[in-house]
Amino acid sequence: MPVAAWQRRWDVFLLLTGLVMLEVGVLAVNRLKCPLTDIAAKYTDDRQDNFDIYLPLFLARYNKQIFGLLFLAGLLFGVLRYFQG
């Protein structure tokens, strides 16, 4: 998103924003839980925060907060860039 905003590719910026919002909508409908987690849980007894995602434990534990802030920062950057002219 920030790269698209920097290049003033508003079509790409809006597409990427829409894709992230679609994922947020899926998470919201599933009470902030990935719908694939239950499928992955059938194949292992491991229940650490990263059992179903290839991320380090800390990042997996706080991924919604970390990537949510990055998304908001990218969105803010895009809005500011848009209104710069």
N, C-alpha and C positions, 0 to 999 in steps of 0.2 A: 504494500500500500504506500509506504513512504517513497519508494522509488517511482511508482506510477504518479504520485502527486508531484514529486520533484520534476519529472518529465512532462508534467501537465497532461498526462494521459487519463483524462477524467473517465473515459469509458472503462478502462482497466481498473481504475480506482473504485468505481461504483460496482463493477463485477466482483472484485475481491471483497469489498465491504458486504455485498449481498451474500456471498458464500459464507463469510464468517457469521453473519446474522442468521443464516439458515442453520448453521451448526449450533448456534446459541438457542435457536428455537427448538431444535431436536433435544438439546440438553434440558431446556425448560419443561418440555412436555414429559420428559423422563425423570423429573425431580433432580436435576443436575447430575445425573448419572448417565454414562455412555450406554446406549442400548446393547452394545456388543460385549459389555463386561459380563453379563449373565451367560453368554455363549462361551466366552473364554473360561469362565469359572467351572464349566463342566469338564474341562480337560486338565485341571490341576487342583491340588489342595492348597496351594500357595495363595495367601490373601494379602500380601504386602501391597502397598499403594501402587507399585509398578509391576504387578504380576501380569498385567494385560497390555502393557505399553513399554516400548523400548526407550525409556528415559531413566536417568539416575533417580534413586529413591526420593531425594529432596525435591527434584524438579517434578516428578510424578505427583508427589503429595500436594504441591502448591501450584500445579499447572494452570488451573482456572484463574487464580489470582495473578500469577506472573504473566501469562499470555493475555489475560483480560486487560491488564495495565498496558501491555505493549500494543494491543489493539486500539485502546483509547488514545494512546500517544500518537499512533499512526493516523487515527481519525482526526485528532486535533491538528496535527501537522498538515493533513490534507485540507482541512477547512481553512486554516490560516493561509496556506499557499493559494487556495482558490480565491480568497478575498484580497490577496496581494495584487491581483490584476493580471 
